[in-house]
Amino acid sequence: MRNSFVIRGKLVDVWKKQIYPAEISVKDGKIASISPLPITDSPSPKQFILPGFIDSHVHVESSMLTPSEFARLAVVHGTVATISDPHEIANVCGLQGVEFMIENGKKVNFKFNFGAPSCVPATIFETAGAALNSDDVKKLLEKDEIKYLSEMMNFPGVLNGDEEVMKKIKYAYQFNKPVDGHAPGLRGELAKKYIEAGISTDHECFTAPEALDKLKYGMKILIREGSAAKNFEALIDLLNDYPNEIMFCSDDKHPDSLAVGHINQLCERAVAKGIDIFKIIKAACMNPALHYKLDVGLLREGDAADFIIAEDLTHFNIKQTYINGELVAENGSSFIQSVDVTPINQFNCDEINLEQLKIKVNEYPNENGLIPVMEALDGQLITNKIFCRLAIVDNELVSNVENDILKMVVVNRYHNAPIVKCFIKNFGLKEGAIASSVAHDSHNIVAVGVDDESLMKAINLVIKEKGGVSAVSEKHEKILGLPVAGLMSADDGYTIAAAYTEIDNMTKQELKSTLAAPFMTLSFMALLVIPHLKLSDMGLFDGDSFSFVN
């Protein structure tokens, strides 16, 4: 670490809403002084100094990287901190999983700010690996490392005053920690009631009217742009009128995407929309730091020396990233070192056979011969519920590749159980199958394929590795193993990003998937708290009535 140094550039002063030449003196990881320079003494080469970026809501596990490896990739793009919900690993490994994330994150110079998962399991309509009750949540909230109560997905529980739900919210306020929300589509009086229960943010808005509805009741809105859910275009104009209530987040970002860019990409796109630079920096840096009371510097004297050097304020190409006065990335290279990881996991199912994948016509719910089918939407987590006539062969319902209606299954990874099956539209596969043990929120195995043989192969590849993502074509089989909780790799982040790119390309080029992020989309097809139709290991689930179909 450089204990003392001076750096010059054009300071982006969000507090004064000014950009001016300045000299920053850093000592012992803090900003000792900020001295404006005469215009005639303009720094050369020209560069801009601004606060480091903060991802205001992310599940690190979705990057398929451990926190330490996530940090290695993120700092290259100017990210110095995250608001991280360890909900995914908590659903698999409980409190041990949360502790794993905290301890691994401490091994690198990066500011992870973890939350206490509020909904483990997410619902009672699926099998998870663990459960966290209000007492468990209280123990987590007592920790200094836990900064907030993670997204309260159980909005019916909030609206109905469920005792356990309300205890968790009460404990968060007892420790003066904010509560994150998750209420897709909630509007009007119901949204008002949800917010008045103490919920402060939402990252699930997919239309501007919905976001405006929540803003007027005092909620802060996170503009999400991840690998699957993309709400930037729908919501970014809100930043013009609500600069203090908007933040940027990725929510779920795959490793190949993280290797290319992070919050810096949202800043670039916002500038291209003509939005004021200070409003953009507020959303990307200041608002999350203030809302979550983070120990992250915001370019004031006495602050931690957390800042970045950008070539310009148009493309946000990051030249240098500093955290606590240490240079952690420069010109596309990360100086954070990989750390050794001892995987934790919970994976207890046997390989499957073809017989388990069959769907007899009389076993499946139908309305006058029409079968309920899930319709995936590219770039969204919500799905439509449609009704279709399916192909029947030997009294079995089978995939209809021509009409892009494919068989989807969920396999319980925690113990041997009957396999649950349904049909899904819009994956576009022309051959083979894909499978994943990353399946929000309980992370059972989810798979989609054109035929049972391919499905079986793809699923068994994941089971053999005790977690991973796989793809099977007529000629090839690929598996990216994820031995840490079946969610993350213990290997180098850039290596995993390259491996993921290979399997993603195979899915699009050989299997012909038409989705922008087929594995990320697949991972949300078992997420019951997002409407309208989803599949859990217990059955086909209607997110509107919050009950199983038949």
VEXLO-79111 format. One line per 5 residues: their letters; for each residue x, z, y of C-alpha. Coordinates in pm, 1 decimal, padded with zeros to 6 digits. Each point is the difference from the previous one (the first is absolute). Last residue first. Example, Ala and Ser with C-alpha at 12.3 -4.5 7.8 and 13.67 -1.06 7.14 Angstrom:
! residues 2
sa	01367.0 00714.0 -00106.0 | -00137.0 00066.0 -00344.0
//
This chain:
! residues 550
nvfsf	-05415.2 -00989.7 -02797.8 | 00249.3 -00081.5 00277.6 | 00174.6 00331.2 00057.0 | -00075.5 00202.8 00308.9 | 00106.0 00027.2 00362.4
sdgdf	-00315.6 -00188.4 00110.5 | 00210.6 -00221.1 00225.9 | 00322.4 00017.2 -00200.4 | -00165.8 -00130.6 -00317.7 | 00231.6 00076.7 -00291.3
lgmds	00065.6 -00186.1 -00324.7 | 00112.3 00255.6 -00258.2 | 00204.1 00302.5 -00100.9 | 00351.6 -00142.4 00036.2 | -00106.4 -00106.4 00347.9
lklhp	-00131.7 -00335.6 00120.8 | -00108.6 -00083.7 00355.2 | -00303.3 -00142.4 00184.1 | -00079.2 00043.3 00369.5 | 00162.2 00186.5 00155.4
ivlla	00327.3 00198.8 00027.9 | -00009.3 00353.0 -00143.2 | 00014.6 -00135.4 -00356.3 | 00350.7 -00140.4 00020.9 | 00027.8 -00180.4 -00335.7
mfslt	00035.9 -00346.5 00153.5 | 00257.8 00133.4 00243.5 | 00312.5 -00061.6 -00209.5 | -00113.6 -00354.0 -00075.7 | 00013.9 -00087.0 00370.7
mfpaa	00356.5 00129.0 00018.5 | 00091.2 -00193.7 -00312.9 | -00158.1 -00323.8 00125.3 | 00148.8 00008.2 00351.1 | -00093.5 -00322.5 00181.3
ltskl	-00263.2 -00078.9 -00261.6 | -00040.4 -00346.7 -00153.4 | 00147.4 00093.6 -00336.5 | 00141.3 -00309.3 -00168.6 | 00129.9 00166.2 -00320.4
eqktm	00324.7 -00193.3 00021.2 | 00054.2 -00022.0 00377.2 | -00197.2 00295.8 00136.2 | 00059.1 00255.3 -00273.4 | 00357.4 -00121.0 -00050.3
ndiet	00066.2 00036.8 00372.0 | -00122.3 00361.6 -00010.0 | 00220.0 00066.5 -00304.1 | 00306.3 -00137.9 00176.7 | -00075.4 00166.4 00334.9
yaaai	-00035.5 00332.4 -00181.7 | 00344.9 -00039.9 -00147.9 | 00146.5 -00079.5 00343.3 | -00167.2 00303.2 00160.1 | 00113.0 00214.4 -00292.1
tygdd	00362.6 -00105.1 00053.4 | -00037.3 00065.7 00373.1 | -00131.2 00348.0 -00069.2 | 00276.8 00103.6 -00238.7 | -00138.3 00154.3 -00317.6
asmlg	-00216.3 00304.8 -00077.0 | -00311.4 -00214.7 -00014.0 | -00338.3 00121.9 00116.8 | -00360.5 00027.6 -00113.9 | -00006.1 00075.0 -00373.7
avplg	00075.6 00358.6 00102.7 | 00362.8 -00102.5 00055.8 | 00055.5 -00244.5 -00287.9 | -00111.8 -00311.9 00187.4 | 00109.4 -00293.4 -00217.5
likeh	-00027.2 -00351.0 00140.1 | -00124.2 -00207.4 -00292.8 | 00011.3 -00374.6 -00056.0 | -00127.7 -00219.2 -00285.3 | 00046.8 -00375.6 -00009.8
kesva	-00123.4 -00321.5 -00158.4 | -00381.0 00018.7 -00019.5 | 00000.1 00249.4 00284.5 | 00023.2 00380.5 00002.7 | 00051.2 00215.9 00307.4
svggk	00087.8 00367.6 00016.9 | 00000.9 00290.1 00243.0 | 00142.2 00335.1 -00104.1 | -00057.5 00321.4 -00188.0 | 00097.0 00165.3 -00323.7
ekivl	00227.4 -00299.6 -00069.2 | -00167.6 -00068.1 -00335.9 | -00342.5 00060.5 00157.8 | 00061.1 -00259.3 00272.5 | 00105.8 -00264.6 -00251.9
niakm	-00301.0 00096.6 -00210.1 | -00235.3 -00081.6 00287.7 | 00147.1 -00346.3 00059.1 | 00000.8 -00086.3 -00369.7 | -00359.1 00116.8 -00053.8
lsedd	-00123.9 -00189.3 00303.7 | 00173.0 -00317.2 -00113.9 | -00161.7 00018.4 -00342.4 | -00336.5 00090.4 00151.9 | -00029.0 -00310.3 00214.8
vgvav	-00007.0 -00099.1 00369.2 | 00141.1 00327.0 00126.9 | -00038.1 00300.8 00227.4 | 00156.9 00340.9 -00062.4 | -00026.1 00361.1 00117.1
inhsd	00196.2 00284.2 -00158.5 | -00097.3 00347.9 00118.4 | 00129.8 00095.6 00337.6 | -00256.8 00260.6 00101.9 | -00034.2 -00134.1 00352.4
havss	00076.5 -00277.6 00016.6 | 00137.2 -00214.6 -00280.9 | 00378.6 -00026.3 -00020.2 | 00024.4 -00010.7 -00378.5 | -00021.6 -00378.0 00028.4
aiage	-00104.6 -00304.2 -00201.0 | 00003.9 -00376.7 00043.9 | -00142.6 -00265.7 -00229.9 | 00058.4 -00348.6 -00136.9 | -00141.9 -00330.2 00119.0
klgfn	-00194.8 -00153.0 00287.5 | -00009.2 00318.9 00207.8 | -00208.2 -00036.4 00319.5 | -00036.2 00371.0 00075.3 | -00327.8 -00077.6 00174.3
kifck	-00265.0 00139.2 -00237.3 | -00002.0 00309.0 -00220.6 | -00156.2 00088.6 -00332.1 | -00035.5 00338.3 -00172.3 | 00170.8 00208.4 -00267.0
vipan	00064.8 00364.0 -00089.8 | 00244.3 00074.4 -00280.6 | -00103.6 00285.0 -00230.0 | 00236.2 00297.7 00024.7 | 00356.9 00094.8 -00092.5
hyrnv	00141.4 00250.1 00246.1 | 00147.5 00003.7 00351.1 | 00033.2 -00377.8 00045.3 | -00374.4 -00075.9 -00020.9 | -00024.9 -00379.0 -00018.9
vvmkl	-00195.7 -00193.0 00263.6 | -00109.1 -00356.8 -00069.8 | -00073.2 -00320.6 00189.7 | -00131.6 -00319.2 -00156.6 | 00001.0 -00303.3 00224.2
idnev	-00253.1 -00193.3 00205.7 | 00187.0 -00286.5 00166.1 | -00276.6 -00257.1 -00059.1 | 00221.7 -00219.6 -00219.1 | 00172.5 00305.6 -00145.1
nsvle	-00320.4 00146.7 -00142.5 | 00120.7 00315.4 -00170.7 | -00184.1 00110.4 -00311.6 | -00325.6 00174.8 -00091.8 | -00026.7 00018.4 -00376.9
ndvia	-00281.1 -00123.0 -00225.4 | 00233.8 -00250.3 -00165.9 | 00096.6 -00143.7 00340.7 | -00203.6 00079.2 00312.9 | 00100.1 -00114.7 00348.9
lrcfi	-00146.8 00203.2 00280.5 | -00306.0 -00033.7 00220.4 | 00068.8 00160.4 00334.2 | -00108.4 00289.8 00223.7 | 00199.2 00110.8 00305.0
kntil	00131.1 00335.2 00121.3 | 00254.7 -00056.8 00274.0 | 00334.0 00170.2 00018.8 | 00157.6 00214.4 00272.0 | 00376.5 00034.5 00003.8
qgdla	00050.7 -00304.3 00221.0 | 00268.5 -00266.9 00048.4 | -00146.3 -00235.2 -00260.4 | -00346.1 00112.3 -00102.3 | -00062.9 00086.8 -00365.3
emvpi	-00349.0 -00067.3 -00134.3 | -00109.3 00245.1 -00269.6 | -00258.5 -00142.1 -00237.3 | -00339.0 00139.1 -00101.8 | -00128.6 -00220.5 -00286.3
lgnen	-00306.4 -00221.5 00027.4 | -00194.1 -00051.7 -00325.3 | -00322.4 00134.0 00146.8 | 00185.9 00295.9 00150.7 | 00301.5 00092.3 -00205.6
pyenv	00192.8 00302.7 -00120.4 | 00253.4 -00071.1 -00277.3 | -00003.5 00116.4 -00359.9 | -00256.1 -00258.5 -00118.4 | 00235.7 -00287.3 00079.2
kiklq	00288.5 00153.0 -00193.7 | 00314.4 00053.2 00205.5 | 00329.2 -00018.0 -00192.4 | 00311.4 00174.0 00133.8 | 00032.7 00272.8 -00263.3
elnie	00003.5 -00257.9 -00279.9 | 00311.2 -00159.3 00146.1 | 00221.1 00306.2 -00045.7 | 00133.1 00272.6 00230.4 | 00330.9 00182.1 00027.0
dcnfq	-00029.2 00377.3 -00004.5 | -00075.0 00222.3 00297.7 | 00187.2 00301.6 00139.9 | 00161.0 -00073.0 00335.5 | 00074.1 00287.7 00235.0
niptv	00319.0 -00044.7 00198.3 | 00299.2 00156.4 00170.5 | 00315.9 -00202.0 00052.6 | 00339.9 00160.2 00070.2 | 00128.8 -00177.5 00310.0
dvsqi	00356.7 -00051.1 00122.4 | 00034.0 -00086.4 00367.5 | 00046.7 -00336.5 00170.4 | 00195.5 00006.4 00326.3 | -00147.8 -00044.4 00346.6
fssgn	00224.8 -00235.5 00195.4 | -00254.7 -00281.0 00000.1 | 00107.8 -00349.4 00100.4 | -00218.5 -00238.5 00202.2 | 00205.4 00007.6 00318.9
eavle	00064.3 00374.5 -00009.9 | -00167.6 00284.9 -00184.7 | 00037.1 00379.5 -00026.6 | 00206.6 00067.1 00313.1 | -00021.7 00378.0 00028.3
gniyt	-00123.1 00162.6 00321.5 | -00281.4 00185.3 -00174.6 | -00121.0 -00338.3 -00125.0 | 00149.3 -00313.8 00156.3 | -00098.8 -00359.7 -00076.9
qkinf	00204.4 -00297.2 00117.8 | -00041.7 -00372.3 00065.3 | -00373.4 -00022.6 -00068.0 | -00167.8 -00336.0 00047.5 | -00307.2 00097.4 00198.1
htlde	-00128.2 -00357.0 00042.1 | -00116.7 00023.8 00360.0 | 00148.3 00316.4 00142.9 | 00357.0 -00117.7 -00042.2 | 00320.4 00062.4 -00192.7
aiifd	-00125.4 00343.3 -00105.1 | 00194.0 00327.1 -00008.3 | -00181.8 00285.5 -00168.8 | -00058.2 00367.2 00064.7 | -00003.7 00342.4 -00159.9
aadge	00245.4 00217.4 00192.4 | -00203.3 00318.8 -00039.3 | -00149.5 00086.2 00334.6 | 00182.5 00215.0 00257.9 | -00017.6 -00266.6 00270.1
rllgv	-00289.1 -00229.4 -00083.8 | 00004.8 -00310.6 -00213.8 | -00293.0 00074.2 -00231.4 | 00180.7 00200.3 -00268.7 | -00177.0 00085.5 -00324.4
dlkyh	-00077.0 00357.6 -00099.0 | -00361.6 -00094.2 -00049.9 | -00306.8 00160.1 00155.4 | -00234.8 -00222.5 -00207.7 | -00183.0 -00140.3 00302.0
lapnm	00307.6 -00003.2 00223.9 | 00233.0 -00183.5 -00237.0 | -00279.8 -00234.1 -00109.8 | -00083.6 -00094.9 00360.4 | 00358.4 -00048.9 00119.7
caaki	00156.4 -00251.5 -00235.6 | -00193.6 -00308.7 -00108.0 | -00325.3 00056.3 00189.5 | 00174.8 00117.2 00316.9 | 00256.4 -00277.9 -00033.0
ikfid	-00283.2 -00254.5 -00001.2 | -00169.3 00155.0 00302.3 | 00332.8 -00008.3 00183.0 | 00050.8 -00367.7 -00087.1 | -00334.5 -00106.2 00148.3
igkav	-00194.4 -00222.8 -00239.2 | 00041.9 -00375.8 00034.9 | -00101.0 -00082.7 -00356.4 | 00359.7 -00105.5 -00072.4 | 00104.9 00351.2 00101.3
arecl	-00236.9 00139.0 -00265.4 | 00149.8 -00228.3 -00263.6 | 00352.5 00116.2 00074.0 | -00106.3 00364.9 00000.9 | -00174.1 -00047.7 -00334.9
qnihg	00319.5 -00148.8 -00143.6 | 00208.1 00293.2 00124.2 | -00226.6 00229.9 -00203.1 | 00158.5 -00136.6 -00319.9 | 00205.6 -00304.3 -00087.8
valsd	00153.1 -00222.5 -00266.3 | 00118.5 00257.2 -00256.1 | -00330.2 00183.1 00042.4 | -00190.1 -00311.1 -00109.9 | 00208.2 -00038.4 -00314.9
phkdd	-00042.0 00370.8 -00072.2 | -00381.9 00007.4 00018.1 | -00174.9 00164.4 00292.4 | -00300.3 00230.7 -00016.9 | -00131.9 00189.2 00303.6
scfmi	00186.7 -00228.0 00247.0 | -00063.0 00190.7 00320.8 | -00027.0 -00050.0 00375.5 | -00163.1 00251.4 00234.8 | -00289.4 -00013.0 00249.3
enpyd	-00160.0 00280.9 00202.9 | 00226.1 00016.2 00305.9 | -00001.7 -00374.7 00074.3 | -00379.3 -00028.0 -00033.4 | -00104.5 -00292.7 00223.9
nlldi	00272.9 -00252.7 -00076.1 | 00069.2 00146.7 -00344.8 | -00351.1 -00096.2 -00108.3 | 00112.3 -00364.9 00001.2 | 00200.8 00074.4 -00317.4
laefn	-00303.3 00074.1 -00219.3 | -00113.4 -00309.8 -00188.7 | 00334.9 -00175.8 00008.8 | 00187.3 00308.5 -00121.0 | -00235.5 00085.6 -00287.8
kaasg	00204.1 -00116.3 -00298.7 | -00049.8 00181.8 -00329.3 | 00217.3 -00150.3 -00273.8 | 00368.1 00022.6 00095.2 | -00070.5 00228.2 00292.8
erili	-00123.2 -00043.9 00355.8 | -00200.0 00298.8 00111.3 | -00104.6 00080.3 00354.2 | -00047.1 00375.9 00005.9 | -00297.1 00119.7 00203.6
kmgyk	-00027.7 00338.8 00169.5 | -00337.2 00174.0 -00018.4 | -00177.8 00140.3 00303.8 | -00361.5 -00097.6 -00064.6 | 00035.8 -00313.1 00213.3
lkdla	00300.8 -00103.4 -00207.8 | -00204.0 00006.8 -00320.1 | -00257.5 -00252.2 00119.1 | 00273.7 -00206.9 00158.9 | 00175.7 -00020.8 -00337.7
epatf	-00318.6 -00116.7 -00172.5 | -00064.1 -00256.5 00274.0 | 00362.2 -00123.9 -00031.4 | -00032.9 -00078.0 -00370.4 | 00207.9 00103.5 -00302.9
cehdt	00026.3 00370.9 00074.8 | 00184.7 00182.9 -00279.0 | 00284.5 00167.9 00189.7 | -00205.4 00291.3 00133.1 | 00112.3 00297.0 00204.5
sigae	-00103.3 00349.8 00116.3 | -00237.1 00146.8 -00258.9 | -00119.7 00341.9 00112.3 | -00356.4 00021.9 -00131.0 | -00100.8 -00165.3 00328.0
iykka	00156.8 -00322.1 -00125.4 | -00217.7 -00012.7 -00313.1 | -00313.5 00087.7 00196.5 | 00070.2 -00273.0 00256.1 | 00068.9 -00256.2 -00273.4
legrl	-00332.9 00090.2 -00161.5 | -00174.5 -00021.2 00335.0 | 00117.7 -00355.2 00059.1 | 00236.9 -00171.7 -00240.0 | 00194.9 00048.7 -00324.2
gpahg	00128.7 -00338.0 -00121.1 | 00322.4 00134.5 -00146.9 | 00030.7 00377.8 00037.7 | 00352.8 00125.1 -00054.1 | 00107.1 00275.8 00235.2
dvpkn	00312.0 00198.2 00075.9 | -00019.4 00369.2 00084.4 | 00231.1 00152.7 00259.8 | 00210.9 00314.8 -00053.9 | -00048.9 00325.2 00188.6
fqyay	00056.5 00214.1 -00310.9 | -00356.6 00131.7 00004.0 | -00113.8 -00347.4 00095.7 | 00136.8 -00137.5 -00325.7 | -00147.1 00294.6 -00190.7
kikkm	-00347.9 -00073.4 00137.5 | 00023.9 -00365.3 -00107.9 | 00091.3 00104.9 -00353.0 | -00278.7 00259.3 -00005.6 | -00251.2 -00264.0 00113.8
veedg	00082.3 -00219.9 -00295.8 | -00026.2 00285.8 -00247.7 | -00339.5 00109.9 00135.8 | -00157.7 -00345.0 00022.2 | -00163.0 -00028.0 00342.7
nlvgp	-00211.3 -00305.1 -00087.6 | 00162.9 -00224.7 00259.9 | 00347.8 00121.6 -00092.0 | -00062.0 -00043.2 -00372.8 | -00143.5 -00348.1 00061.2
fnmme	00320.4 -00069.9 00197.2 | 00216.2 00073.5 -00301.0 | 00287.2 -00212.2 00121.7 | 00140.5 00273.5 00221.0 | 00334.0 -00160.3 00080.2
slyki	00285.0 00247.4 -00017.5 | -00008.2 00348.3 00150.4 | 00290.0 00021.7 00245.3 | 00367.4 00077.4 00056.9 | 00122.5 00123.3 -00337.9
edkel	00374.7 00065.5 00022.3 | -00063.7 00337.1 00168.8 | -00184.2 00113.6 -00310.4 | -00321.1 00202.8 00034.4 | -00198.4 -00322.3 -00027.4
lkkvd	00125.4 -00042.5 -00355.2 | -00117.6 00343.4 -00111.7 | -00337.0 -00063.4 00168.9 | -00038.9 -00328.9 -00187.2 | 00057.7 00177.9 -00329.3
dsnla	-00261.2 00261.8 00092.5 | -00243.4 -00275.6 00099.2 | 00031.6 -00165.6 -00340.1 | 00260.2 -00256.4 -00103.7 | -00073.4 -00186.1 -00323.6
agate	00237.6 -00184.7 -00229.4 | 00054.8 -00304.0 -00220.0 | -00312.1 -00183.6 00110.9 | -00299.5 -00117.6 -00200.0 | -00279.1 -00162.2 00199.1
fitap	-00350.9 00073.5 00129.2 | 00073.8 00349.3 00131.5 | 00147.0 -00157.2 00313.3 | 00333.4 -00022.0 00183.7 | 00159.0 00239.1 -00246.9
vcspa	00169.6 00136.5 00196.1 | -00173.6 -00040.9 00335.4 | 00163.9 00191.8 00284.9 | 00365.0 -00087.0 -00057.6 | 00211.1 00233.7 00216.5
gfnfk	00191.3 -00220.9 00240.4 | 00363.2 -00103.9 00019.0 | 00207.6 -00065.6 00309.2 | 00307.7 -00198.6 -00099.7 | 00262.6 -00010.6 00272.4
fnvkk	00302.0 -00186.0 -00132.0 | 00355.9 00115.7 -00059.5 | -00004.1 00004.8 -00379.8 | -00019.7 00268.4 -00269.6 | -00304.1 00166.3 00156.8
gneim	-00223.4 -00285.8 -00114.5 | 00080.2 00073.0 -00364.4 | -00100.9 00363.6 00047.5 | -00330.0 -00079.5 00173.2 | -00096.7 -00276.0 -00243.0
fevgq	00078.0 00210.1 -00307.5 | -00189.3 00297.2 00144.6 | -00310.6 -00218.5 00035.7 | 00035.2 -00114.1 -00361.4 | 00043.5 00353.2 -00130.6
lgcvn	-00318.2 00095.8 00185.0 | -00197.3 -00247.3 -00210.6 | 00180.1 -00249.0 -00224.2 | -00219.5 -00311.2 -00012.9 | -00252.8 00051.8 00278.2
aiehp	00271.6 00173.5 00202.5 | 00218.2 -00310.0 -00037.5 | -00259.6 -00207.6 00180.3 | -00104.0 00256.8 00262.1 | 00350.5 00039.6 00137.0
dsita	-00135.8 -00085.8 00350.7 | 00290.4 -00086.6 00227.1 | -00005.0 00009.6 00378.2 | 00324.1 -00191.5 00036.9 | 00315.6 00024.5 00205.7
vtghv	00298.5 -00194.2 00135.5 | -00123.4 -00358.0 -00035.5 | 00225.4 -00245.1 00183.2 | -00019.7 -00290.6 -00243.6 | 00323.6 00086.9 -00182.9
valra	-00124.4 00358.5 -00013.3 | -00280.3 -00100.6 -00238.8 | 00216.9 -00131.2 -00282.5 | 00216.6 00307.7 -00057.2 | -00296.5 00227.3 00076.6
fespt	-00204.4 -00148.0 -00283.9 | 00299.3 00063.9 -00225.5 | 00005.6 00372.3 00083.6 | -00379.6 00021.4 -00025.0 | 00001.8 -00146.6 -00352.7
lmsse	-00087.3 -00367.3 -00016.0 | -00299.9 -00182.3 -00147.2 | -00097.0 -00066.4 00362.9 | -00340.3 00139.3 -00094.9 | 00163.2 00338.5 -00065.2
vhvhs	00078.4 00036.9 00369.6 | -00371.9 00030.0 00070.5 | -00006.0 -00070.9 00370.4 | -00177.4 00118.4 00312.0 | 00142.2 00020.2 00353.0
difgp	00303.7 -00216.9 -00070.5 | 00229.8 00117.4 00279.5 | 00233.3 -00224.3 00200.6 | 00309.7 00133.1 00174.2 | -00015.7 00050.0 00375.2
lifqk	00136.6 -00280.3 00218.0 | 00336.0 -00126.3 00121.9 | 00010.3 -00368.2 00094.1 | 00306.3 -00221.9 -00009.7 | 00187.1 -00226.7 00237.2
pspsd	00367.3 -00029.9 -00088.9 | 00073.5 00126.6 00255.8 | -00172.6 00280.4 00181.6 | -00117.9 -00055.5 00358.6 | 00241.6 00157.0 00246.8
tiplp	-00146.1 -00199.0 00289.1 | -00337.4 00150.1 -00085.4 | 00153.1 00341.4 00055.7 | -00006.5 00219.7 -00309.1 | -00258.9 00262.2 -00091.0
sisai	00150.0 00304.7 -00175.0 | -00152.1 00150.0 -00313.1 | 00163.6 00321.0 -00115.5 | 00078.5 00213.7 -00302.1 | -00216.9 -00192.0 -00245.7
kgdkv	00039.0 00200.7 -00319.1 | 00189.7 -00055.8 -00325.1 | 00293.1 00218.9 00096.4 | 00052.4 -00183.3 00330.0 | -00150.1 -00329.0 00112.6
sieap	00038.8 -00140.7 00352.4 | -00236.3 -00277.2 00094.8 | 00092.8 -00241.9 00278.5 | -00276.8 -00185.5 00171.7 | -00109.3 -00340.7 00125.7
yiqkk	-00374.5 -00003.0 00071.3 | -00334.5 -00054.8 -00173.7 | -00282.8 00206.4 00143.6 | -00322.5 00155.4 -00121.5 | 00125.2 00342.2 00115.2
wvdvl	-00063.9 00169.1 -00336.3 | 00045.6 -00317.8 -00202.6 | 00351.4 -00049.2 00134.2 | 00133.6 -00315.7 -00162.6 | 00364.8 00044.8 00094.3
kgriv	00199.4 -00315.6 00064.9 | 00331.4 00068.1 -00164.1 | 00293.1 00234.6 -00013.4 | 00122.1 00235.8 -00271.3 | 00214.3 00309.3 00028.4
fsnrm	00143.4 00198.3 -00286.8 | 00036.5 00351.6 -00135.9 | -00031.3 00135.5 -00352.9 | 00029.5 -00341.4 -00168.1 | -00121.7 00077.7 -00349.9
//
